[in-house]
Amino acid sequence: MRKVLVATDKPFAKTASDQIREIFDQAGYQCNFLEKYGDQQNFVQAVADAEAIIIRSDIVDDELMAAAPNLKIVVRAGAGYDNVDLKAATARDVVVMNTPGQNSNAVAELAFGMMLYQIRNRFSGGSGTELMGKTLGIHGYGNIGKHVGRIAKGFGMTVYAYHHNPARNAEIEQDGISPVNSPEELYKKCQYISLNIPAREQNKKIINKDLLGLMPENAMLVNTARKEVICEDSLKQIFAERKDFSYVSDLAPGNAAELAEYANRMFFPPKKMGAQTAEANINAGLAAARQIIAFFKDNDIRFKVN
């Protein structure tokens, strides 16, 4: 009998947990849950006989994998996977997967919620502005970017997108969005920029003062990606130099304390919340369970990231 551990310090919703358990029961797998475990060592101690692990934002490092000699696959229920040591997993012949697209709409809707909150003076009653007729640039046209574009068109915005692979331009055009050929062109054209790029090594700190300085008057950067893609020194500089610049994100920048004087032009919640909807919670958890079964049954590695 295959043994699966669902390790979530921040648990899935009960509906999701019940359905995950049901999927594994039907497949004849043993599924154990480790929830709200607190200390990482409690996670390490629980993996001894696990062949598969489902996580959310939980840390899977070399120490943990060393404690799980039977481990074959780790699935991160969500899009980002920087909480998994991919190099160590590859060295130990452990497949790592994510569940792309399952939380994309939740993240995209949040981006617009934060935009509206900021441009309407944080719902304080003062006069604000509207999104209709404004320009939005999508930096990274993946699953989330597609939803951002769909919603932006519903608001009546003019939408541009940049993807590092020019082969995606045909898809962008099919979605009724105008592709551009460089980040510089995107930032120069657009008052609003939605960041939808992963925190891969080549993307770290690529959003810098040079790019942000190209944006038109009353610029707003919307970051539902990762803080690592922002050069935080540049963020501080652009705030100081441009009183028309604002920044909204679903996670705090590392230098948030240094930016306190710009609090009226910046918003972020206490914890990252892009995927925190009931629907995304359920979708990602069930996808993770099904991917594990497909991996063991058919050697399906479509969503492998290492």
QUIVEN-V69157 format. One record per pair of residues at least 12 apart in sequence whose C-alpha atoms are under 10 Angstrom apart, sorted by the first residue. I is the first residue (numbers start at 1). J is the second residue. D is the distance in whole Angstrom. If there is no record, write none. Layout:
I_J_D / I_J_D
This chain:
1_27_10 / 1_28_7 / 1_29_6 / 1_30_7 / 2_24_9 / 2_27_9 / 2_28_8 / 2_29_5 / 2_30_6 / 2_31_8 / 2_49_10 / 2_50_8 / 2_51_7 / 2_52_8 / 2_293_10 / 2_296_9 / 3_24_9 / 3_28_10 / 3_29_6 / 3_30_5 / 3_31_6 / 3_32_8 / 3_47_10 / 3_49_7 / 3_50_5 / 3_51_5 / 3_52_7 / 3_53_9 / 3_70_9 / 3_71_9 / 4_21_10 / 4_24_8 / 4_29_7 / 4_30_6 / 4_31_5 / 4_32_6 / 4_33_9 / 4_47_9 / 4_49_9 / 4_50_6 / 4_51_6 / 4_52_5 / 4_53_6 / 4_54_8 / 4_71_9 / 4_73_10 / 4_74_10 / 4_289_9 / 4_292_9 / 5_30_9 / 5_31_6 / 5_32_5 / 5_33_6 / 5_34_7 / 5_43_10 / 5_46_8 / 5_47_7 / 5_48_10 / 5_49_9 / 5_50_6 / 5_51_8 / 5_52_6 / 5_53_5 / 5_54_6 / 5_55_9 / 5_74_10 / 6_20_9 / 6_21_9 / 6_31_7 / 6_32_6 / 6_33_5 / 6_34_6 / 6_35_8 / 6_47_10 / 6_50_10 / 6_52_9 / 6_53_6 / 6_54_5 / 6_55_6 / 6_56_9 / 6_74_10 / 6_75_10 / 6_285_9 / 6_288_10 / 6_289_9 / 7_32_8 / 7_33_6 / 7_34_5 / 7_35_6 / 7_36_9 / 7_37_8 / 7_43_7 / 7_46_9 / 7_47_9 / 7_53_7 / 7_54_6 / 7_55_5 / 7_56_8 / 7_57_10 / 7_58_7 / 7_59_10 / 8_33_8 / 8_34_6 / 8_35_5 / 8_36_7 / 8_37_8 / 8_38_10 / 8_43_9 / 8_53_10 / 8_54_8 / 8_55_6 / 8_56_6 / 8_57_8 / 8_58_6 / 8_59_10 / 8_77_10 / 9_34_8 / 9_35_5 / 9_36_4 / 9_37_5 / 9_38_6 / 9_39_9 / 9_40_9 / 9_43_9 / 9_55_9 / 9_56_8 / 9_57_8 / 9_58_7 / 9_59_10 / 10_34_10 / 10_35_7 / 10_36_6 / 10_37_9 / 10_38_9 / 10_55_9 / 10_56_8 / 10_57_8 / 10_58_8 / 11_33_9 / 11_34_9 / 11_35_6 / 11_36_7 / 11_37_10 / 11_55_9 / 11_56_8 / 11_281_9 / 12_35_9 / 12_55_10 / 12_56_9 / 12_77_10 / 12_278_9 / 12_281_6 / 12_282_7 / 12_284_10 / 12_285_7 / 13_277_10 / 13_278_7 / 13_279_10 / 13_281_7 / 13_282_7 / 13_285_9 / 14_278_10 / 14_281_10 / 14_282_9 / 15_278_9 / 15_281_9 / 15_282_7 / 16_278_9 / 16_279_9 / 16_280_10 / 16_281_7 / 16_282_5 / 16_283_8 / 16_284_9 / 16_285_6 / 16_286_7 / 17_33_9 / 17_281_10 / 17_282_8 / 17_285_8 / 17_286_9 / 18_282_10 / 18_286_10 / 19_282_8 / 19_285_9 / 19_286_7 / 19_289_9 / 20_282_9 / 20_285_7 / 20_286_6 / 20_287_9 / 20_288_9 / 20_289_6 / 20_290_9 / 21_33_9 / 21_286_9 / 21_289_9 / 22_286_10 / 22_289_10 / 23_286_8 / 23_289_7 / 23_290_7 / 23_293_9 / 24_289_7 / 24_290_8 / 24_292_9 / 24_293_8 / 27_290_10 / 27_293_8 / 27_297_10 / 29_293_9 / 30_50_10 / 31_50_9 / 31_52_9 / 31_53_10 / 32_46_9 / 32_50_9 / 32_53_10 / 33_46_10 / 33_53_10 / 33_54_9 / 34_46_8 / 34_47_10 / 34_55_10 / 40_58_9 / 40_59_8 / 40_60_10 / 40_64_9 / 41_63_10 / 41_64_9 / 43_58_9 / 43_59_9 / 43_60_9 / 43_64_8 / 43_67_10 / 44_59_10 / 44_60_9 / 44_61_10 / 44_63_8 / 44_64_5 / 44_65_8 / 44_66_9 / 44_67_6 / 44_68_8 / 45_64_8 / 45_67_7 / 45_68_9 / 46_64_9 / 46_67_9 / 46_68_9 / 47_64_8 / 47_65_8 / 47_66_10 / 47_67_7 / 47_68_5 / 47_69_9 / 47_70_9 / 47_71_8 / 48_64_9 / 48_65_9 / 48_66_9 / 48_67_6 / 48_68_5 / 48_69_7 / 48_70_8 / 48_71_9 / 49_67_9 / 49_68_6 / 49_69_7 / 49_70_6 / 49_71_8 / 50_65_10 / 50_67_10 / 50_68_6 / 50_69_8 / 50_70_6 / 50_71_6 / 50_72_9 / 50_73_9 / 51_68_8 / 51_69_8 / 51_70_5 / 51_71_4 / 51_72_5 / 51_73_7 / 51_74_9 / 51_94_10 / 51_292_10 / 51_296_10 / 52_68_9 / 52_70_8 / 52_71_6 / 52_72_6 / 52_73_5 / 52_74_6 / 52_75_8 / 52_94_9 / 52_95_9 / 52_96_10 / 52_289_10 / 52_292_7 / 52_293_10 / 52_296_10 / 53_68_10 / 53_71_8 / 53_72_9 / 53_73_7 / 53_74_5 / 53_75_6 / 53_76_8 / 53_96_10 / 53_288_9 / 53_289_9 / 53_292_9 / 54_73_9 / 54_74_6 / 54_75_5 / 54_76_6 / 54_77_7 / 54_97_10 / 54_98_10 / 54_285_8 / 54_288_7 / 54_289_8 / 54_292_9 / 55_74_8 / 55_75_6 / 55_76_5 / 55_77_6 / 55_78_9 / 55_81_10 / 55_83_10 / 55_84_10 / 55_98_10 / 55_285_9 / 55_288_9 / 56_75_9 / 56_76_6 / 56_77_5 / 56_78_7 / 56_79_10 / 56_80_9 / 56_81_9 / 56_83_9 / 56_98_10 / 56_281_10 / 56_284_9 / 56_285_9 / 57_76_8 / 57_77_8 / 57_78_9 / 57_80_9 / 57_81_8 / 57_82_9 / 57_83_6 / 57_84_9 / 58_76_9 / 58_81_10 / 58_83_7 / 58_84_8 / 59_76_10 / 59_81_10 / 59_82_9 / 59_83_5 / 59_84_6 / 59_85_8 / 60_74_8 / 60_76_10 / 60_81_10 / 60_82_10 / 60_83_6 / 60_84_5 / 60_85_6 / 60_86_9 / 60_88_10 / 60_89_9 / 61_83_8 / 61_84_6 / 61_85_5 / 61_86_8 / 61_87_9 / 61_88_7 / 61_89_8 / 62_84_9 / 62_85_7 / 62_86_9 / 62_87_9 / 62_88_6 / 62_89_7 / 62_91_10 / 62_92_9 / 63_88_9 / 65_85_9 / 65_88_8 / 65_89_7 / 65_92_8 / 65_94_9 / 66_88_9 / 66_89_10 / 66_92_8 / 69_92_9 / 70_94_10 / 71_89_10 / 71_92_9 / 71_93_9 / 71_94_7 / 71_95_9 / 72_89_9 / 72_92_9 / 72_93_7 / 72_94_5 / 72_95_6 / 72_96_9 / 72_292_10 / 72_295_10 / 72_296_9 / 73_89_9 / 73_93_9 / 73_94_5 / 73_95_5 / 73_96_6 / 73_97_8 / 73_291_10 / 73_292_7 / 73_295_8 / 73_296_9 / 73_304_9 / 74_89_9 / 74_94_7 / 74_95_6 / 74_96_5 / 74_97_6 / 74_98_9 / 74_288_9 / 74_292_8 / 74_304_10 / 75_95_8 / 75_96_6 / 75_97_5 / 75_98_6 / 75_99_8 / 75_284_10 / 75_285_9 / 75_287_9 / 75_288_6 / 75_289_8 / 75_291_8 / 75_292_8 / 75_303_9 / 75_304_9 / 75_305_10 / 76_96_8 / 76_97_6 / 76_98_5 / 76_99_7 / 76_100_10 / 76_284_9 / 76_285_9 / 76_287_10 / 76_288_7 / 77_97_9 / 77_98_6 / 77_99_6 / 77_100_9 / 77_102_8 / 77_103_9 / 77_280_10 / 77_281_8 / 77_282_10 / 77_283_9 / 77_284_5 / 77_285_6 / 77_286_9 / 77_287_8 / 77_288_6 / 77_289_9 / 78_97_9 / 78_98_6 / 78_99_5 / 78_100_6 / 78_101_8 / 78_102_7 / 78_103_7 / 78_104_9 / 78_275_8 / 78_280_9 / 78_281_9 / 78_283_9 / 78_284_6 / 78_285_8 / 78_287_9 / 78_288_9 / 79_97_9 / 79_98_6 / 79_99_6 / 79_100_5 / 79_101_7 / 79_102_8 / 79_103_7 / 79_104_8 / 79_143_9 / 79_144_10 / 79_198_9 / 79_225_10 / 79_275_9 / 79_284_9 / 80_97_10 / 80_98_7 / 80_99_9 / 80_100_8 / 80_197_10 / 80_198_7 / 80_199_8 / 80_200_10 / 80_225_9 / 80_226_9 / 81_96_9 / 81_97_8 / 81_98_7 / 81_99_10 / 81_198_9 / 81_199_9 / 81_200_10 / 81_305_8 / 82_198_9 / 82_199_7 / 82_200_8 / 82_226_10 / 84_96_8 / 84_97_10 / 84_306_10 / 85_306_9 / 86_305_8 / 86_306_6 / 87_306_8 / 88_306_10 / 89_306_8 / 90_306_6 / 93_306_10 / 94_306_9 / 95_295_9 / 95_301_8 / 95_303_10 / 95_304_6 / 95_305_8 / 95_306_7 / 96_301_9 / 96_303_8 / 96_304_6 / 96_305_6 / 96_306_6 / 97_288_8 / 97_291_8 / 97_292_9 / 97_301_8 / 97_302_8 / 97_303_5 / 97_304_4 / 97_305_5 / 97_306_8 / 98_284_9 / 98_287_9 / 98_288_8 / 98_291_9 / 98_302_10 / 98_303_6 / 98_304_7 / 98_305_7 / 99_283_9 / 99_284_6 / 99_285_9 / 99_286_9 / 99_287_6 / 99_288_6 / 99_291_8 / 99_303_7 / 99_304_10 / 100_142_9 / 100_143_7 / 100_144_9 / 100_284_8 / 100_287_9 / 100_303_8 / 101_142_9 / 101_143_5 / 101_144_7 / 101_147_10 / 101_280_9 / 101_283_9 / 101_284_8 / 101_287_10 / 102_143_9 / 102_144_10 / 102_275_9 / 102_279_9 / 102_280_6 / 102_281_8 / 102_282_9 / 102_283_6 / 102_284_5 / 102_285_9 / 102_286_10 / 102_287_8 / 102_288_10 / 103_143_9 / 103_144_8 / 103_274_8 / 103_275_5 / 103_276_8 / 103_277_8 / 103_278_10 / 103_279_8 / 103_280_5 / 103_281_8 / 103_282_9 / 103_283_7 / 103_284_7 / 104_142_9 / 104_143_6 / 104_144_5 / 104_145_8 / 104_146_9 / 104_147_7 / 104_148_9 / 104_274_9 / 104_275_8 / 104_280_8 / 105_143_8 / 105_144_7 / 105_145_9 / 105_146_9 / 105_147_6 / 105_148_8 / 105_150_10 / 105_151_9 / 105_274_9 / 105_275_9 / 105_277_10 / 105_279_9 / 105_280_8 / 106_144_9 / 106_147_9 / 106_273_9 / 106_274_6 / 106_275_6 / 106_276_7 / 106_277_6 / 106_278_9 / 106_279_8 / 106_280_6 / 106_281_10 / 107_144_7 / 107_145_10 / 107_147_9 / 107_148_9 / 107_196_10 / 107_224_7 / 107_225_9 / 107_250_9 / 107_273_8 / 107_274_5 / 107_275_6 / 107_276_8 / 107_277_9 / 107_280_9 / 108_143_9 / 108_144_6 / 108_145_7 / 108_146_9 / 108_147_6 / 108_148_5 / 108_149_9 / 108_150_9 / 108_151_8 / 108_152_10 / 108_194_9 / 108_196_9 / 108_224_8 / 108_274_8 / 108_275_9 / 109_144_10 / 109_147_8 / 109_148_7 / 109_151_8 / 109_152_10 / 109_274_9 / 109_275_10 / 110_148_10 / 110_224_8 / 110_249_9 / 110_250_8 / 110_273_8 / 110_274_6 / 110_275_9 / 110_276_9 / 110_277_10 / 111_148_8 / 111_194_8 / 111_195_9 / 111_222_7 / 111_223_8 / 111_224_7 / 111_248_8 / 111_249_8 / 111_250_8 / 111_274_8 / 112_131_9 / 112_148_8 / 112_151_8 / 112_152_8 / 112_155_10 / 112_194_9 / 112_222_9 / 114_222_8 / 114_223_10 / 114_224_10 / 114_247_10 / 114_248_6 / 114_249_8 / 114_250_8 / 114_267_8 / 114_268_8 / 114_269_10 / 115_130_10 / 115_131_9 / 115_192_9 / 115_194_10 / 115_220_8 / 115_221_9 / 115_222_7 / 115_246_10 / 115_247_9 / 115_248_7 / 115_249_9 / 115_267_9 / 116_128_9 / 116_129_9 / 116_130_8 / 116_131_8 / 117_248_9 / 117_267_9 / 118_220_9 / 118_246_8 / 118_247_9 / 118_248_8 / 118_264_9 / 118_265_8 / 118_266_8 / 118_267_7 / 119_131_9 / 119_218_10 / 119_220_9 / 119_246_9 / 119_265_10 / 121_264_9 / 121_265_10 / 122_264_9 / 122_267_9 / 130_155_9 / 130_157_10 / 131_152_8 / 131_155_6 / 131_156_7 / 131_157_6 / 131_158_10 / 131_192_9 / 132_152_9 / 132_153_9 / 132_154_9 / 132_155_5 / 132_156_5 / 132_157_5 / 132_158_8 / 133_153_10 / 133_155_8 / 133_156_6 / 133_157_5 / 133_158_6 / 133_159_10 / 134_152_10 / 134_155_9 / 134_156_8 / 134_157_5 / 134_158_6 / 134_159_9 / 134_190_8 / 134_191_7 / 134_192_8 / 135_152_9 / 135_156_9 / 135_157_6 / 135_158_5 / 135_159_6 / 135_160_8 / 135_189_7 / 135_190_5 / 135_191_6 / 135_192_6 / 135_193_9 / 135_216_10 / 136_148_9 / 136_149_8 / 136_152_7 / 136_153_9 / 136_157_7 / 136_158_6 / 136_159_5 / 136_160_6 / 136_161_8 / 136_186_9 / 136_187_9 / 136_189_8 / 136_190_5 / 136_191_6 / 136_192_5 / 136_193_6 / 136_194_7 / 136_220_10 / 136_221_10 / 137_149_9 / 137_152_10 / 137_157_10 / 137_158_9 / 137_159_6 / 137_160_5 / 137_161_5 / 137_162_8 / 137_177_10 / 137_178_9 / 137_179_9 / 137_180_9 / 137_183_9 / 137_185_10 / 137_186_6 / 137_187_7 / 137_188_10 / 137_189_8 / 137_190_5 / 137_191_8 / 137_192_6 / 137_193_5 / 137_194_6 / 137_195_9 / 137_221_10 / 138_152_10 / 138_159_8 / 138_160_6 / 138_161_4 / 138_162_6 / 138_163_8 / 138_177_10 / 138_179_9 / 138_180_10 / 138_183_10 / 138_186_8 / 138_187_9 / 138_190_9 / 138_192_9 / 138_193_6 / 138_194_5 / 138_195_6 / 138_196_7 / 138_197_10 / 138_222_10 / 139_160_9 / 139_161_6 / 139_162_5 / 139_163_7 / 139_164_9 / 139_182_10 / 139_183_7 / 139_186_8 / 139_187_9 / 139_193_7 / 139_194_6 / 139_195_5 / 139_196_6 / 139_197_7 / 140_161_7 / 140_162_6 / 140_163_5 / 140_164_7 / 140_165_10 / 140_183_10 / 140_194_8 / 140_195_7 / 140_196_5 / 140_197_5 / 140_198_9 / 140_225_10 / 141_161_7 / 141_162_7 / 141_163_5 / 141_164_9 / 141_165_9 / 141_168_8 / 141_169_9 / 141_171_9 / 141_172_8 / 141_179_10 / 141_195_9 / 141_196_7 / 141_197_8 / 142_163_8 / 142_168_9 / 142_172_10 / 142_196_7 / 142_197_8 / 142_198_10 / 143_196_9 / 144_194_10 / 144_195_10 / 144_196_7 / 144_197_9 / 144_224_9 / 144_225_10 / 145_161_8 / 145_162_10 / 145_163_10 / 145_172_10 / 145_194_8 / 145_195_8 / 145_196_6 / 145_197_9 / 146_161_10 / 146_171_10 / 146_172_8 / 146_175_8 / 146_177_10 / 146_196_10 / 148_194_8 / 148_196_9 / 149_161_8 / 149_172_9 / 149_175_8 / 149_176_9 / 149_177_7 / 149_194_10 / 150_175_8 / 150_176_9 / 150_177_9 / 153_176_9 / 153_177_9 / 158_176_10 / 158_177_8 / 158_178_9 / 158_190_9 / 159_176_8 / 159_177_6 / 159_178_6 / 159_179_9 / 159_186_10 / 159_189_10 / 159_190_8 / 159_192_10 / 159_193_10 / 160_172_9 / 160_173_10 / 160_176_9 / 160_177_6 / 160_178_5 / 160_179_6 / 160_180_7 / 160_185_10 / 160_186_7 / 160_187_10 / 160_189_8 / 160_190_8 / 160_193_9 / 161_173_9 / 161_177_7 / 161_178_6 / 161_179_5 / 161_180_6 / 161_181_9 / 161_182_9 / 161_183_9 / 161_185_10 / 161_186_7 / 161_190_10 / 161_193_9 / 161_194_9 / 162_178_9 / 162_179_6 / 162_180_5 / 162_181_7 / 162_182_7 / 162_183_6 / 162_184_10 / 162_185_9 / 162_186_7 / 162_187_10 / 163_179_8 / 163_180_8 / 163_181_8 / 163_182_8 / 163_183_9 / 163_196_10 / 163_197_9 / 164_181_8 / 164_182_8 / 164_183_9 / 164_197_10 / 165_181_10 / 166_179_9 / 166_180_9 / 166_181_8 / 166_182_10 / 169_181_9 / 183_206_10 / 183_207_9 / 183_211_8 / 184_210_9 / 184_211_6 / 184_212_9 / 184_213_10 / 184_214_7 / 184_215_9 / 185_211_9 / 185_214_9 / 185_215_10 / 186_211_9 / 186_214_9 / 186_215_9 / 187_210_10 / 187_211_6 / 187_212_7 / 187_213_8 / 187_214_6 / 187_215_5 / 187_216_8 / 187_219_9 / 187_221_10 / 188_211_8 / 188_212_9 / 188_213_9 / 188_214_5 / 188_215_5 / 188_216_7 / 189_214_8 / 189_215_7 / 189_216_7 / 190_214_9 / 190_215_6 / 190_216_7 / 190_217_9 / 190_219_8 / 190_220_9 / 191_214_10 / 191_215_6 / 191_216_5 / 191_217_7 / 191_218_7 / 191_219_5 / 191_220_6 / 191_221_8 / 191_245_10 / 192_215_8 / 192_216_9 / 192_218_9 / 192_219_6 / 192_220_5 / 192_221_6 / 192_222_7 / 192_246_10 / 192_247_10 / 193_212_9 / 193_215_9 / 193_219_8 / 193_220_6 / 193_221_5 / 193_222_6 / 193_223_8 / 193_247_10 / 194_220_9 / 194_221_6 / 194_222_5 / 194_223_6 / 194_224_8 / 194_225_9 / 194_248_10 / 194_249_10 / 195_207_9 / 195_221_8 / 195_222_6 / 195_223_5 / 195_224_6 / 195_225_6 / 195_226_9 / 195_229_9 / 195_230_10 / 195_249_10 / 196_222_9 / 196_223_7 / 196_224_7 / 196_225_5 / 196_226_9 / 196_229_10 / 197_223_9 / 197_224_9 / 197_225_6 / 197_226_8 / 197_229_8 / 198_225_6 / 198_226_7 / 198_228_9 / 198_229_8 / 199_225_8 / 199_226_6 / 199_227_8 / 199_228_6 / 199_229_6 / 199_230_10 / 200_226_10 / 200_228_9 / 200_229_8 / 201_228_9 / 201_229_9 / 202_229_9 / 203_228_8 / 203_229_6 / 203_230_9 / 204_226_9 / 204_227_9 / 204_228_5 / 204_229_4 / 204_230_7 / 204_231_8 / 205_227_9 / 205_228_6 / 205_229_5 / 205_230_5 / 205_231_4 / 205_232_8 / 205_233_10 / 205_234_9 / 206_228_9 / 206_229_6 / 206_230_6 / 206_231_7 / 207_221_10 / 207_228_9 / 207_229_6 / 207_230_5 / 207_231_6 / 207_232_9 / 207_234_8 / 207_235_9 / 208_229_9 / 208_230_7 / 208_231_5 / 208_232_8 / 208_233_8 / 208_234_5 / 208_235_7 / 208_237_10 / 208_238_9 / 209_230_10 / 209_231_8 / 209_232_9 / 209_233_8 / 209_234_5 / 209_235_7 / 209_236_9 / 209_237_7 / 209_238_6 / 209_239_10 / 210_234_8 / 210_238_9 / 211_234_10 / 212_234_8 / 212_235_8 / 212_238_7 / 212_245_9 / 213_234_10 / 213_237_10 / 213_238_7 / 213_241_9 / 213_242_9 / 213_245_9 / 215_245_9 / 216_244_9 / 216_245_9 / 217_242_9 / 217_243_10 / 217_244_6 / 217_245_8 / 218_242_9 / 218_243_8 / 218_244_5 / 218_245_6 / 218_246_8 / 219_242_9 / 219_243_10 / 219_244_6 / 219_245_5 / 219_246_6 / 219_247_9 / 220_244_8 / 220_245_6 / 220_246_5 / 220_247_6 / 220_248_8 / 220_265_9 / 220_266_9 / 221_235_10 / 221_245_8 / 221_246_7 / 221_247_5 / 221_248_6 / 221_249_8 / 221_266_10 / 222_246_9 / 222_247_6 / 222_248_5 / 222_249_6 / 222_250_9 / 222_267_10 / 223_247_8 / 223_248_6 / 223_249_5 / 223_250_7 / 223_251_8 / 223_268_10 / 223_274_10 / 224_248_9 / 224_249_6 / 224_250_6 / 224_251_8 / 224_272_9 / 224_273_9 / 224_274_7 / 224_275_10 / 225_249_8 / 225_250_8 / 225_251_9 / 225_272_10 / 225_274_9 / 226_249_9 / 226_250_9 / 226_251_8 / 226_252_10 / 226_253_9 / 226_272_9 / 227_249_9 / 227_250_9 / 227_251_7 / 227_252_8 / 227_253_6 / 227_254_7 / 228_253_9 / 228_254_9 / 230_253_8 / 230_254_10 / 231_253_10 / 232_253_7 / 232_254_7 / 232_255_7 / 232_256_9 / 232_259_10 / 233_255_8 / 233_258_10 / 235_247_9 / 235_253_9 / 235_255_9 / 235_259_9 / 236_255_8 / 236_256_9 / 236_258_8 / 236_259_7 / 236_262_9 / 237_259_10 / 239_259_8 / 239_261_10 / 239_262_7 / 239_265_8 / 239_266_10 / 240_259_9 / 240_261_10 / 240_262_8 / 243_262_9 / 243_265_9 / 244_265_8 / 245_262_10 / 245_265_7 / 245_266_9 / 246_262_9 / 246_263_9 / 246_264_8 / 246_265_5 / 246_266_6 / 246_267_9 / 247_262_10 / 247_263_10 / 247_264_10 / 247_265_6 / 247_266_5 / 247_267_7 / 247_268_9 / 248_265_8 / 248_266_6 / 248_267_5 / 248_268_6 / 248_269_9 / 249_266_8 / 249_267_6 / 249_268_5 / 249_269_8 / 249_272_9 / 249_273_10 / 249_274_9 / 250_267_8 / 250_268_5 / 250_269_6 / 250_270_8 / 250_271_7 / 250_272_5 / 250_273_6 / 250_274_6 / 250_275_10 / 251_267_9 / 251_268_5 / 251_269_6 / 251_270_7 / 251_271_6 / 251_272_5 / 251_273_8 / 251_274_9 / 252_266_10 / 252_267_8 / 252_268_6 / 252_269_7 / 252_270_7 / 252_271_8 / 252_272_8 / 253_268_9 / 256_268_10 / 291_303_8
